[in-house]
């Protein structure tokens, strides 16, 4: 699995047993199992936030929105003359 053999897994389980104690071990393992189950469920669900983020409008294909006329871009200024 992660390159761990049976001996390493036994040592890890003994350390967990010493840290949490025999009384709390079933509760800790149950909570861990529910967390893994919830994580897997969340990974299988489609991401609903992606389409909402991509609702911006784009420029027309002909590029007319990108063209700016210099007369319309500047405010009306008095003409000298």
Residue pairs with C-beta under 8 A, 6 or more apart in sequence:
4 12
16 25
16 28
17 25
20 28
59 65
59 66
